[in-house]
Amino acid sequence: MKSKIFNVLVALFSLLGVFSIQAQNNELAISGRSYHSFTEDGAWCWFSDPRAVYLNNKIYSGWVSEEGSIIVASYNTKTGETKKVNLYAKFNKDDHANPSLLILPDHRIMVFFSAHSSMGLGEKKPAIWYSTTKNPEDITAWDELQTQTKNTKGWRAFCYMNPVMLSAENNRIYLFWRGGDSKPTFCYSDNQGESWSKVFTLVSSNNNVTNRPYMKVASNGKDEIHFAFTDGHPRNEPLNSIYYLKYKAGKFYKADGTPIGSIESLPIAHEDCDIVYDAKEEYKKTAFGIRSWIWDVAVDTIGYPVVAYTRLAEETMHHYYYARWNGTTWENHRICKAGSSFPRYKRDKSTREPEPHYSGGVQLDHESPNVVYLSRPVKDIFEIFKYETPDYGKTWTQTAITSQSKKDNVRPFALGGSGEDVSNQVLWMYNDRYSHFTDFKSRIKVDILEDKLSLELSKIAVKNVMERVACWQINEELKHNLADWTNGVLYAGMVKWAKMASDSIYFTWLKDKGQKCQWAQMMRIDPALRYHADDYAVGQMYVEMYRTFGDKKMIKPLEKYFNFILKHPSKRSLKFKWDSDSYPTERWSWCDALFMGPTVWAKMANVLDRKDYLKFMDQEYKKTYRYLYDKKEHLFFRDSRYFSKREANGEKVFWGRGNGWVLGGLPTIIEEIPKDFKSKRFYETLFVEMAAKIASLQDENGYWHASLLDAESYPNPETSSSAFYTYALAWGVNNGYLNKDKYIPIVEKGWQALVKAVYPNGKLGWVQPIGANPKKVSQDMTEVYGVGAFLLAGCEVYKIVNETSGD
């Protein structure tokens, strides 16, 4: 990428020829959280590259999810569309397994990955996994995963994939990795991975055959490959130095062009390569060793190699350095202090940090290597900066990309090929949690600030925010059982949105989930849980998919299950007490169940014309109503455990989301039961009664809270309940049950509040986690059922604004 020219170029001389001075330009920096999240769940190491590539307005990248899945994604910088593919689910819970990408001449994309040596493989055999997209510039379809198992001997197996293609060698693909013996290793393919050559060891020290060099790779894509590498790991090498080597046309050279070997004479000894930074010489000068670690290598516009690395004077004192070959010798200049390692975890003070050399990270801009992107701590939080040098590293100007972040921004990666007309130049990890390379919850950020979502009450604005929320959700991996109630609620909202959006992508996504569940309820081993309403909340989606596609298999398993329940109904009490042979969840003994259960019974009764289903639903619902409904407050207790409990202000405990389940379920029941059904009036009356109470509890900002009668104890908004209430009230207006003049302002206020809770990338915040009573909520909390409720609300709000606004 081309560097952006500063309005004012600040050139300062280096202090004593050692320490560079940085001019600062921080006016445009914002919190890391405010940037676009390529994913909400991804991490990477810095030794498998390219981690991301750019081609024709799309960023392609890959990462490892928290649970160890290998994910590849694309982001369209013009449209904002993100697509993600899970190439290998739960492969290796280790950020060292991140995939590297290679763009082929026909614009298909190749991906390579391996586990972190032999760690965490389980029964999987060590190998390099790779695949290629079926179509150019499209990651949605891939060839079957292949493996390359040739390797050097040793227990470390495979690690750190670095593919390179050279057009001058008939598009030969060179694939570099750390081999079984811990040495830089490679093979090549002349047929795009159909077959591979024998394995070569690239470098191996004459003086230390047991070391494990760490290597970075760069190429011009035509005829050269550049390597920068170390003696070994800084943990094991107190005098860890940096070396350089170049490949061209079958031979290897020093930076000055001196030949030092060929493919036929491999391996090449460290001692024969350029020494970029000599830790042994530094030791002679200072009487103490300053070990180093490699971070990147590139080539400048003159053709001279450039290296970025860290010097680690102490485990808590890291420094970033910039080295450049000037035609005669290697010049080394310090960029800035780098702080200490970034992982955060609790440990005994007598225990050494497991990874004390994990700096925040420094990366060269490979198209303009006078620019580096780096991560360093500011007030104990790692932030991302862009540093630029006008004089080959002697002095630097800095521009903050992130500032005043609440969480660490680390391991930046400069995006190659994006050009000077593209604003997104760098990606990085934003850590929700990172204690170790096997224990992390990170996001991949890109320096794109998305447009803020519009609060306008128009068809276009409502649909746009719904689309962003829906797209964010379907591109996130579902962490619960696919047939779990959490996802059942999500599906209920998503299927309504699918019909409204008229986009097959949502139906395809839903059909995939239904097929994986075999269109059945969630199965449990414990027979006492066989009637659990949570298990068949997914049936709301099944019925709507059946209505859309007419495939009876979409509801057949549920019909069989409901028939069993009718033949063997539970007779236990509704008291929420767990007995050894029966559970309270056999009945609708908790108010949440009034969304999970009766909605599905009503839908199934309708599509199958089963009056016995309707009768069962009606009798069970009314028993729960008589047991849990407070006729004075017009609200439901969550279950019998809360009859006598009180909030801090002395009020009864009425859970926000619990009552959201009830009010949110009533529209479906009322819609599905026949007009002449004798109890229909009961449900209509209950709906209007509860709606009036709920409307009176909306706060001045448009939200409802985790506790309906004690907002002071739970002052933060809670969006799953707010979404259900907004949905139900909007439905009531649209169907003539609620007065428009009174309730439309409440609905509009509620919708605008919900939109404010959506992150620019589409993530819905302020969702109370799974629970049974009011709990504290924070902005970054989200859950799939909150998204389902949000989409339900949007579908009804859209109908309201549809009457008063144009396209």
C-alpha positions in Angstrom: 0.0 0.0 0.0 1.1 3.6 -0.5 1.8 5.6 2.6 -0.4 8.6 3.1 1.5 11.9 3.0 1.3 14.0 6.2 0.1 17.6 5.8 3.1 18.6 7.8 6.3 16.6 7.6 8.1 16.7 10.9 11.8 15.7 10.7 13.7 15.5 13.9 17.2 14.4 14.4 18.0 11.3 16.4 19.2 11.8 20.0 22.8 10.7 20.4 22.5 8.6 17.2 20.6 5.9 19.2 17.1 7.0 20.3 14.7 8.2 17.7 12.3 11.0 18.6 8.7 10.9 17.5 6.5 13.8 16.4 2.9 13.1 17.3 -0.4 13.3 15.4 -3.1 11.8 17.5 -6.1 14.0 16.6 -7.9 11.4 14.5 -7.3 8.4 16.8 -10.3 6.7 18.4 -10.9 3.7 20.6 -10.1 0.3 19.1 -13.6 -0.9 19.8 -15.0 1.7 17.4 -13.4 0.2 14.4 -15.1 -2.4 12.2 -14.8 -6.0 13.5 -13.9 -8.4 10.7 -14.9 -10.9 13.3 -16.0 -10.9 16.9 -14.0 -14.1 17.5 -10.6 -14.6 16.0 -6.9 -14.5 16.8 -3.6 -15.1 15.0 0.1 -15.5 15.5 2.7 -13.4 13.5 4.7 -16.3 12.0 2.1 -17.5 9.5 1.6 -15.0 6.7 0.0 -13.5 4.7 -2.8 -13.3 7.4 -4.7 -11.1 5.0 -4.6 -10.1 1.3 -6.4 -7.5 -0.7 -7.9 -7.9 -4.2 -10.5 -5.9 -6.2 -12.2 -4.1 -3.3 -12.1 -7.1 -1.0 -10.1 -8.0 2.0 -9.5 -11.7 2.5 -8.3 -12.9 5.9 -8.2 -15.9 8.2 -7.9 -16.6 11.9 -8.5 -19.2 14.6 -11.7 -18.9 16.7 -11.8 -19.2 20.5 -12.7 -22.9 20.2 -10.0 -23.6 17.6 -11.9 -23.4 14.3 -10.1 -22.3 11.1 -12.1 -19.4 9.7 -11.6 -17.6 6.3 -13.5 -14.5 5.5 -13.9 -11.7 3.0 -15.0 -8.1 3.5 -16.1 -6.0 0.6 -14.8 -2.5 1.3 -17.4 -0.9 -1.1 -20.6 -2.6 0.1 -19.6 -3.6 3.6 -20.6 -7.2 3.0 -18.8 -9.8 5.0 -18.7 -13.6 4.2 -17.2 -16.2 6.5 -16.5 -19.9 6.1 -15.5 -22.4 8.8 -12.9 -24.6 7.0 -12.2 -26.9 9.9 -14.4 -26.8 13.0 -12.6 -27.1 16.4 -9.3 -27.9 14.6 -6.7 -26.6 17.1 -7.4 -24.3 20.0 -4.2 -22.3 19.5 -3.6 -19.0 17.7 -0.5 -20.5 16.1 -2.8 -22.5 13.8 -4.0 -19.4 11.9 -4.3 -19.9 8.2 -2.2 -18.1 5.6 -3.6 -17.0 2.2 -2.3 -17.0 -1.4 -4.0 -15.5 -4.4 -3.6 -17.6 -7.6 -3.3 -16.0 -11.1 -6.9 -16.7 -11.9 -7.9 -15.0 -8.6 -8.9 -18.2 -6.8 -7.7 -18.2 -3.2 -5.5 -20.9 -1.6 -5.3 -21.3 2.1 -2.8 -23.2 4.2 -2.8 -24.1 7.9 -1.5 -26.6 10.4 -1.7 -27.2 14.1 0.8 -25.7 16.5 3.4 -28.5 16.1 1.8 -31.6 17.6 0.0 -29.8 20.4 -3.7 -30.1 20.7 -4.1 -32.4 17.7 -5.8 -35.3 19.6 -6.2 -38.1 17.2 -5.5 -36.0 14.1 -2.2 -36.8 12.4 0.3 -34.0 11.9 0.0 -32.5 8.4 -0.3 -29.3 6.5 -3.9 -28.7 5.4 -4.8 -26.7 2.4 -7.6 -26.0 0.0 -8.5 -23.7 -2.9 -11.7 -21.8 -3.6 -13.8 -23.2 -6.4 -14.4 -19.8 -8.0 -12.3 -16.6 -8.3 -12.8 -14.0 -5.6 -15.4 -16.1 -3.8 -14.8 -17.9 -0.5 -18.2 -19.5 -0.2 -17.2 -22.7 -2.0 -14.0 -24.7 -1.5 -12.4 -27.8 -2.8 -12.0 -30.7 -0.4 -9.3 -30.2 2.2 -6.0 -31.8 1.2 -3.0 -32.7 3.3 0.8 -32.5 2.7 2.5 -34.8 5.2 6.1 -34.7 4.0 8.4 -33.3 6.7 11.7 -33.3 8.4 12.0 -35.7 11.3 11.1 -34.5 14.8 8.3 -34.2 17.4 7.5 -30.6 16.5 5.6 -31.7 13.4 4.4 -28.7 11.3 3.9 -25.0 12.3 3.8 -21.5 10.7 2.7 -21.6 7.0 4.2 -19.1 4.6 3.2 -19.7 0.9 4.9 -17.7 -1.9 4.3 -17.9 -5.7 6.9 -16.8 -8.2 5.6 -15.9 -11.6 9.1 -16.1 -13.1 9.3 -19.8 -12.2 6.0 -20.7 -14.0 4.0 -19.8 -10.9 5.8 -22.3 -8.7 4.4 -22.3 -5.2 7.0 -22.4 -2.4 5.6 -23.3 1.0 7.7 -22.6 4.0 7.1 -23.8 7.6 8.9 -24.9 10.7 9.7 -28.5 10.4 9.7 -31.5 12.7 13.3 -30.8 13.7 12.4 -27.1 14.4 14.3 -25.8 11.4 12.9 -23.6 8.6 11.6 -26.0 6.0 10.0 -25.9 2.6 8.8 -27.8 -0.4 7.3 -26.6 -3.7 4.5 -27.4 -6.1 4.4 -26.8 -9.8 0.8 -27.7 -10.2 -1.0 -25.6 -7.6 -0.9 -28.2 -4.9 -1.7 -31.4 -6.8 1.7 -32.7 -5.8 4.6 -31.5 -3.8 8.4 -31.8 -4.1 10.6 -33.4 -1.5 11.3 -31.5 1.7 14.3 -29.1 2.1 15.8 -27.7 5.3 16.5 -24.0 4.5 18.9 -23.0 7.3 20.6 -24.8 10.2 23.4 -23.5 12.4 26.8 -25.3 12.4 27.3 -24.3 16.0 23.9 -25.2 17.4 22.1 -27.9 15.6 19.4 -28.2 18.2 18.1 -24.6 18.0 14.8 -23.6 16.5 15.1 -20.5 14.3 12.0 -18.2 13.9 11.6 -16.9 10.4 9.7 -14.3 8.4 9.2 -14.4 4.6 8.6 -11.8 2.0 8.5 -11.9 -1.8 8.1 -9.6 -4.8 5.9 -12.3 -6.3 8.1 -12.5 -9.4 11.5 -13.9 -8.8 12.8 -13.1 -5.3 12.1 -14.4 -1.8 13.6 -12.7 1.3 14.1 -14.3 4.7 14.9 -12.9 8.1 15.4 -15.3 11.0 16.8 -15.8 14.4 19.1 -18.3 16.2 16.1 -19.5 18.1 13.5 -18.6 20.6 14.4 -15.7 22.9 13.4 -17.8 25.9 16.2 -20.2 25.1 18.7 -18.0 23.4 20.1 -15.1 25.6 22.1 -13.9 22.6 19.4 -14.3 20.0 20.6 -12.6 16.8 18.8 -11.7 13.5 20.0 -13.0 10.1 19.1 -12.3 6.5 19.0 -14.4 3.3 17.7 -13.9 -0.2 16.6 -16.5 -2.8 16.6 -16.0 -6.6 16.6 -18.5 -9.5 17.6 -21.5 -7.5 20.4 -19.8 -5.5 20.8 -18.0 -2.2 22.5 -14.7 -1.6 23.6 -12.2 1.0 22.1 -8.7 0.8 25.2 -7.5 -1.2 24.7 -10.2 -3.8 27.3 -12.6 -2.5 26.2 -16.2 -3.4 26.1 -18.5 -0.4 24.4 -21.6 -1.7 21.8 -23.2 -3.9 18.8 -25.5 -3.5 21.0 -28.4 -4.2 23.5 -27.5 -1.4 20.9 -26.8 1.4 20.8 -26.3 4.3 22.6 -23.0 4.6 24.4 -22.2 7.9 23.5 -19.2 10.0 27.1 -18.3 10.0 27.2 -17.9 6.2 24.2 -15.4 6.2 24.0 -11.7 6.8 23.9 -10.7 10.5 21.3 -8.0 10.7 21.6 -7.6 14.5 24.5 -9.3 16.3 23.6 -10.0 19.9 27.0 -11.3 20.6 28.7 -8.1 19.6 26.1 -6.2 21.7 27.1 -8.3 24.6 30.8 -7.3 24.1 29.8 -3.7 24.2 27.4 -3.7 27.1 28.5 -6.7 29.2 25.0 -8.0 29.2 23.1 -9.8 26.4 20.2 -8.1 24.6 18.3 -10.9 22.9 16.0 -10.2 19.9 13.0 -11.6 18.1 12.1 -11.2 14.4 8.8 -9.6 13.4 8.9 -8.8 9.7 11.0 -8.4 6.5 10.3 -6.5 3.3 12.1 -4.8 0.4 12.1 -1.0 -0.2 11.6 0.8 -3.5 15.4 0.7 -4.2 15.5 -3.1 -3.7 17.2 -3.0 -0.3 15.8 -5.4 2.4 14.3 -3.9 5.6 13.7 -5.8 8.8 11.6 -5.0 11.9 12.4 -6.8 15.1 12.4 -6.4 18.9 15.3 -6.1 21.3 14.5 -7.5 24.7 16.8 -5.9 27.2 14.6 -7.4 29.9 11.4 -9.4 29.9 9.6 -6.2 30.9 11.6 -3.9 28.7 10.9 -4.4 24.9 12.1 -2.1 22.2 11.1 -2.0 18.5 13.9 -1.7 16.0 14.2 -1.0 12.3 17.1 -2.4 10.2 17.9 -1.5 6.6 20.6 -2.6 4.2 22.1 0.6 2.8 24.1 -1.0 0.0 27.1 -1.5 2.1 26.1 -2.4 5.6 23.1 -3.0 7.9 21.9 0.1 9.8 19.9 -0.4 12.9 17.7 2.3 14.5 15.3 2.1 17.4 11.7 3.1 16.6 10.3 3.3 20.1 9.8 1.6 23.4 7.4 -1.4 23.3 6.6 -1.9 26.9 6.4 -5.5 28.1 4.4 -8.5 26.9 0.7 -8.1 26.3 -1.0 -11.3 27.6 -2.9 -10.7 30.8 -3.6 -13.4 33.4 -3.6 -14.0 37.1 -0.6 -15.9 38.4 1.4 -16.6 41.5 4.2 -14.0 41.9 6.7 -16.8 42.1 5.7 -18.1 38.7 7.4 -16.7 35.6 5.3 -15.4 32.8 4.9 -18.2 30.2 5.4 -15.8 27.2 7.3 -12.8 28.5 8.6 -11.9 24.9 5.1 -11.4 23.3 5.4 -7.8 22.4 2.4 -5.9 21.1 3.8 -6.3 17.6 5.4 -4.4 14.7 4.7 -4.8 11.0 6.3 -3.3 8.0 4.2 -1.8 5.2 5.5 -4.0 2.4 4.6 -1.5 -0.3 6.2 1.4 1.6 8.6 0.0 4.1 9.4 3.4 5.5 6.1 2.9 7.3 5.5 0.5 10.2 2.4 -0.3 12.2 3.0 -1.2 15.8 1.3 -1.8 19.1 2.7 -0.3 22.3 1.1 0.4 25.7 -0.3 3.8 26.6 -1.5 4.0 30.2 -1.4 0.2 30.5 -3.5 -0.4 27.3 -1.9 -1.4 24.0 -2.8 0.9 21.2 -2.1 0.8 17.4 0.2 3.4 15.9 1.5 4.2 12.4 5.2 5.3 12.4 6.8 6.8 9.3 10.5 7.6 8.7 11.8 10.1 6.1 15.5 9.1 6.7 15.6 5.3 6.7 14.9 4.9 10.4 16.9 7.7 12.0 13.8 9.7 12.9 10.1 8.9 13.1 6.8 10.6 13.1 3.9 8.8 14.7 0.1 8.8 14.2 -2.2 7.1 16.6 -4.8 4.9 15.0 -6.4 3.9 18.3 -6.5 5.9 21.5 -8.2 5.6 24.9 -9.2 2.0 24.2 -10.5 -0.1 27.1 -8.8 -3.3 25.8 -5.6 -4.2 24.2 -5.0 -3.7 20.5 -2.1 -6.0 19.3 -0.4 -7.8 16.5 -1.1 -5.4 13.6 -0.9 -6.6 10.0 -0.3 -4.2 7.2 -2.5 -5.0 4.2 -0.7 -5.4 1.0 -2.1 -4.5 -2.4 -4.8 -2.1 -1.3 -3.3 0.9 -3.0 -3.3 4.5 -1.9 -6.9 5.0 -2.8 -8.1 2.5 -0.1 -8.4 3.8 3.4 -8.2 0.5 5.2 -4.5 -0.2 5.6 -4.1 -2.3 8.7 -5.8 -5.1 10.7 -5.1 -6.1 14.3 -6.4 -8.1 17.2 -8.6 -6.5 19.8 -8.4 -8.6 22.9 -11.5 -9.2 25.1 -9.2 -11.8 26.8 -5.8 -13.1 26.1 -3.8 -15.0 28.7 -2.0 -17.5 26.5 -2.0 -18.7 22.9 -4.5 -21.4 23.9 -6.7 -19.1 26.0 -8.1 -16.1 24.2 -11.2 -14.2 23.1 -10.2 -11.7 20.5 -11.6 -9.8 17.6 -10.0 -8.9 14.3 -10.3 -5.2 13.6 -9.7 -3.3 10.4 -9.2 0.5 10.3 -12.5 1.2 8.8 -15.1 3.3 10.7 -18.5 2.2 9.6 -21.3 4.6 9.1 -23.4 5.1 12.2 -26.8 3.5 12.0 -29.6 5.9 11.3 -32.2 6.5 14.0 -34.6 7.8 11.2 -38.0 6.2 11.4 -38.2 5.3 7.7 -38.5 2.0 5.8 -35.0 2.3 4.5 -33.4 3.0 7.8 -35.2 0.3 9.7 -34.4 -2.3 7.0 -30.8 -1.2 6.9 -30.2 -1.7 10.6 -32.0 -5.1 10.5 -29.9 -6.2 7.7 -26.7 -5.2 9.5 -27.7 -7.0 12.7 -28.8 -10.1 10.8 -25.7 -10.2 8.7 -23.5 -9.9 11.8 -25.3 -12.7 13.4 -25.3 -15.2 10.6 -21.5 -14.7 10.2 -20.9 -15.5 13.8 -20.5 -19.1 14.9 -23.4 -20.3 17.1 -22.0 -21.4 20.4 -25.0 -23.2 21.8 -26.6 -26.5 20.6 -28.2 -25.7 17.2 -31.6 -26.9 18.6 -31.2 -25.0 21.9 -33.9 -22.5 23.0 -31.4 -19.7 22.6 -31.1 -20.4 18.9 -34.8 -21.2 18.7 -35.6 -17.6 19.6 -33.0 -16.4 17.1 -34.5 -18.5 14.4 -38.0 -17.1 15.2 -36.8 -13.6 14.4 -34.6 -14.6 11.5 -37.3 -16.5 9.7 -39.6 -13.4 9.9 -36.7 -11.3 8.6 -36.0 -13.7 5.8 -39.5 -13.3 4.5 -39.3 -9.5 4.8 -35.8 -9.3 3.3 -36.7 -11.5 0.3 -33.0 -12.6 0.3 -32.3 -16.4 -0.1 -29.2 -16.1 2.0 -31.3 -16.1 5.2 -33.5 -19.0 4.2 -30.4 -20.9 3.2 -28.8 -20.3 6.6 -32.0 -21.4 8.3 -32.4 -24.5 6.2 -28.8 -25.5 7.0 -29.6 -25.2 10.7 -32.8 -27.2 10.4 -31.1 -30.0 8.4 -28.3 -30.2 10.9 -30.9 -30.6 13.7 -32.8 -33.1 11.5 -35.8 -30.9 12.0 -36.2 -32.3 15.5 -36.3 -30.9 19.0 -33.1 -30.8 21.1 -32.4 -34.3 22.3 -31.6 -35.0 26.0 -30.3 -38.1 27.6 -32.1 -37.5 30.9 -35.7 -38.9 30.5 -37.0 -36.5 33.1 -36.3 -33.7 30.7 -38.3 -35.2 27.8 -41.0 -32.5 28.0 -38.8 -29.4 28.4 -40.3 -26.5 26.4 -36.9 -25.1 25.7 -36.2 -28.1 23.6 -38.8 -27.4 21.0 -38.7 -23.6 20.7 -36.9 -24.3 17.4 -40.3 -25.5 16.2 -41.4 -21.9 15.5 -38.8 -21.8 12.7 -39.6 -25.3 11.5 -43.3 -24.4 10.9 -42.5 -21.2 9.1 -40.0 -23.0 6.9 -42.6 -25.7 6.2 -45.0 -22.9 5.2 -42.4 -21.5 2.9 -41.1 -24.6 1.2 -44.0 -27.1 1.8 -41.6 -29.9 2.9 -43.4 -32.1 5.4 -40.2 -33.5 6.8 -39.6 -30.1 8.3 -42.4 -30.7 10.9 -42.7 -34.5 10.9 -40.3 -35.1 13.9 -42.1 -32.4 15.9 -45.5 -33.9 15.2 -44.2 -37.3 16.4 -42.8 -35.7 19.5 -46.1 -33.8 20.3 -48.1 -36.9 19.8 -46.0 -38.6 22.4 -46.5 -35.8 24.9 -50.3 -35.9 24.4 -50.3 -39.7 25.1 -48.0 -39.3 28.2 -48.8 -35.9 29.7 -47.0 -34.8 32.8 -49.1 -34.4 35.9 -46.6 -33.0 38.4 -47.2 -29.7 40.1 -46.0 -26.3 38.8 -43.9 -25.7 41.9 -40.4 -25.0 40.8 -38.8 -27.8 42.7 -36.4 -30.4 41.4 -37.3 -33.9 42.5 -35.2 -37.1 42.0 -37.6 -38.5 39.4 -39.2 -35.5 37.9 -38.4 -31.9 37.1 -40.5 -28.7 37.1 -39.6 -28.2 33.5 -42.0 -31.0 32.5 -44.7 -28.4 32.7 -44.6 -24.7 31.8 -43.7 -23.8 35.3 -41.5 -20.8 34.5 -42.7 -17.8 32.6 -40.1 -18.1 29.8 -41.8 -21.3 28.7 -44.8 -19.3 27.6 -42.7 -18.2 24.6 -40.9 -21.4 24.0 -43.9 -23.9 24.2 -47.4 -22.6 23.4 -46.3 -20.7 20.4 -45.1 -23.9 18.7 -48.2 -25.9 19.8 -50.4 -23.1 18.3 -48.5 -23.1 15.0 -48.5 -26.9 14.7 -52.2 -27.0 15.6 -52.8 -24.6 12.7 -50.8 -26.2 10.0 -51.9 -29.7 10.9 -55.5 -28.8 11.8 -55.1 -30.5 15.2 -57.7 -29.4 17.7 -56.1 -31.7 20.3 -52.9 -29.7 20.1 -54.8 -26.5 20.6 -56.7 -27.9 23.5 -53.5 -29.0 25.2 -51.8 -25.7 24.6 -54.8 -23.8 26.1 -55.1 -25.9 29.2 -51.4 -25.8 30.0 -51.1 -22.1 29.4 -54.0 -21.2 31.7 -52.6 -23.3 34.5 -49.3 -21.4 34.3 -51.3 -18.1 34.1 -53.2 -18.9 37.2 -50.1 -19.9 39.0 -47.6 -17.2 38.0 -49.6 -14.1 37.0 -49.9 -11.3 39.5 -53.3 -9.8 38.7 -52.5 -6.6 40.7 -49.3 -5.8 38.9 -50.3 -7.4 35.5 -46.9 -9.1 35.4 -45.6 -12.7 35.6 -43.4 -14.1 38.3 -40.5 -15.9 36.7 -41.4 -19.1 38.8 -42.6 -20.0 42.2 -39.2 -19.3 43.8 -39.9 -15.6 43.4 -43.3 -15.3 45.0 -41.8 -14.0 48.3 -38.6 -12.4 47.0 -38.2 -8.6 46.9 -35.9 -6.2 45.2 -33.7 -3.7 47.2 -36.5 -1.1 47.0 -39.0 -3.6 48.5 -40.9 -4.2 45.2 -41.7 -7.7 43.9 -39.1 -9.3 41.6 -40.5 -9.2 38.1 -37.8 -10.0 35.6 -37.6 -7.9 32.5 -36.8 -10.6 30.0 -39.1 -13.1 31.7 -42.1 -10.9 31.1 -40.7 -10.2 27.6 -41.0 -13.9 26.9 -44.6 -13.8 27.8 -45.7 -10.7 26.0 -43.5 -11.6 23.1 -45.2 -15.0 22.7 -48.8 -13.7 22.8 -48.8 -12.2 19.2 -48.0 -15.6 17.8 -50.6 -17.4 19.8 -53.3 -14.9 19.0 -52.4 -15.0 15.3 -52.4 -18.8 15.1 -55.6 -19.8 17.0 -58.9 -19.7 15.1 -61.2 -16.7 15.5 -63.9 -19.0 16.9 -61.7 -20.6 19.5 -63.5 -20.1 22.8 -60.4 -18.9 24.6 -59.1 -16.5 22.1 -60.6 -13.6 24.0 -58.6 -14.6 27.1 -55.3 -14.2 25.2 -56.4 -10.9 23.6 -57.4 -9.5 27.0 -54.1 -10.7 28.6 -52.1 -9.1 25.9 -53.8 -5.7 26.2 -53.6 -5.8 30.0 -49.9 -6.6 30.0 -49.1 -4.1 27.2 -50.5 -1.3 29.2 -48.4 -2.2 32.2 -45.2 -2.7 30.2 -45.7 0.6 28.3 -45.9 2.4 31.7 -42.4 1.0 32.6 -40.4 2.3 29.7 -37.7 4.7 30.8 -37.0 8.2 29.4 -34.4 6.8 27.0 -36.8 4.2 25.5 -35.4 1.1 27.3 -36.7 -1.4 29.8 -34.5 -2.8 32.5 -33.5 -6.2 33.9 -35.8 -5.6 36.8 -39.2 -4.0 35.9 -40.0 -2.5 39.3 -36.5 -1.6 40.5 -34.7 0.2 37.7 -32.5 2.0 40.2 -30.8 -1.3 41.2 -30.3 -2.2 37.5 -29.8 1.2 35.8 -28.3 -0.1 32.5 -30.6 -0.9 29.6 -31.5 -4.5 28.8 -32.1 -5.0 25.1 -33.6 -8.5 24.9 -36.6 -7.4 27.0 -36.7 -4.0 25.3 -36.8 -5.8 21.9 -39.6 -8.1 22.9 -41.7 -5.3 24.3 -41.1 -3.1 21.3 -42.1 -6.0 19.1 -45.3 -6.8 21.0 -46.4 -3.2 21.3 -45.8 -2.6 17.6 -47.7 -5.8 16.7 -50.5 -4.6 18.9 -50.7 -1.3 17.0 -50.5 -3.0 13.6 -53.3 -5.5 14.5 -55.7 -3.0 16.1 -55.3 -4.1 19.7 -53.6 -1.0 20.9 -54.3 2.7 20.3 -52.0 4.2 17.7 -51.9 7.7 19.2 -50.8 6.3 22.6 -48.5 3.4 21.6 -46.8 4.5 18.4 -44.6 7.1 20.3 -43.6 4.3 22.8 -42.8 1.9 19.9 -40.7 4.5 18.1 -38.9 5.5 21.2 -38.2 1.8 21.9 -36.9 1.2 18.4 -34.6 4.1 18.4 -33.2 3.0 21.8 -32.6 -0.4 20.3 -30.8 1.0 17.3 -28.5 3.0 19.7 -27.5 -0.3 21.3 -26.3 -1.7 18.0 -22.6 -1.5 17.3 -21.6 -0.1 13.8 -20.7 -3.6 12.7 -24.2 -4.9 13.6 -23.5 -6.5 17.0 -26.4 -5.9 19.4 -25.2 -4.9 22.9 -26.7 -4.7 26.4 -28.2 -8.2 26.3 -28.5 -9.9 29.7 -26.8 -13.3 29.6 -28.6 -16.5 30.2 -30.3 -16.5 33.6 -33.5 -16.6 35.5 -33.7 -13.2 37.2 -32.5 -9.7 37.0 -28.7 -9.3 36.6 -26.3 -6.5 35.9 -25.8 -5.9 32.1 -22.9 -4.3 30.3 -22.7 -2.8 26.8 -20.5 -5.5 25.3 -22.9 -8.3 26.3 -24.8 -10.0 23.5 -26.7 -13.2 22.9 -28.6 -14.8 20.0 -32.0 -14.5 21.6 -31.5 -10.8 21.9 -30.9 -10.7 18.1 -34.0 -12.8 17.5 -36.1 -10.4 19.5 -34.6 -7.4 17.8 -35.5 -8.9 14.3 -39.0 -9.5 15.5 -39.3 -5.9 16.7 -37.9 -4.6 13.4 -40.4 -6.5 11.3 -43.3 -4.9 13.1 -41.7 -1.4 13.3 -41.2 -1.6 9.6 -44.9 -2.0 9.1 -45.6 1.1 11.2 -43.2 3.4 9.4 -44.3 1.8 6.1 -47.5 3.7 6.4 -45.9 7.1 6.7 -42.7 7.0 4.7 -41.7 6.3 1.2 -38.9 4.2 -0.3 
